[in-house]
Amino acid sequence: MPAPTRRPLTSEERRILMTVLRSHKMIGNDLSGGLLVFMLVLLPLLLLERWIPILKQHEILAGATAAAVAVAVVIRMRRLPFLSRARTTLAQDLANGEVEVQLLDVVDAIKVGEFEDEGSNYYLKLNDGQVMFLSGQYLNEPEASGTFPATRIAMAFAPLSRQLLEFRCEGTPFAPSATLPPFDVARLKAGSTPGDGELLAVDFEALKHHEAFYDAPAVKPSDGD
């Protein structure tokens, strides 16, 4: 697999990153706002009958305490690590103004059935023998149009956030050599299925016949791959 290259963000790719960044901010606001309503309105109403004697005696202290706890929790919610990291890396990608382009030369493909609406799932055998797993709704349209799988695929990512910005089939379309059933519920709940874009330590031919290979470990490509 050739090493990825860099190029400047296009205006459309910049727009996509800004939209995703705004959506992450909205998620934090929605979570914290919902929690605030619960802490200050719904929870007291649910427990009002039991708290009435106490509230009557210490209503100012109780109100101040509830407000302080709610504000502290809201601030904490807005700083949730996964939301904070996502916002930070997206903002850095926008500031850096670059996109990472990866070209994949594909020689074979195995399709895995969709469990619900997670999008299409594929194991791709690359021309250097490595196996990559792709999964997501972004595959649905090229698959439906008959352009995917293809012998050459171009993928563009924001380097830090790994936000997919472009997926383009440039080579000759071909049919997958095998189709496997969806991942079972136990693996999905355990999060042991391969991740989108992961390179896997797996025997591609054996994959067509043995479900045990579904949870093959991911491998980090060596320098120069």
Beta strands, then each sheet from edge to edge (+ up, - down):
strand 1: 5-8
strand 2: 98-112
strand 3: 120-126
strand 4: 131-136
strand 5: 152-157
strand 6: 164-169
strand 7: 178-180
strand 8: 198-200
strand 9: 218-219
sheet 1: 1+ 2- 3+ 4- 8+ 9-
sheet 2: 1+ 2- 5+ 6-
sheet 3: 1+ 2- 7-
end
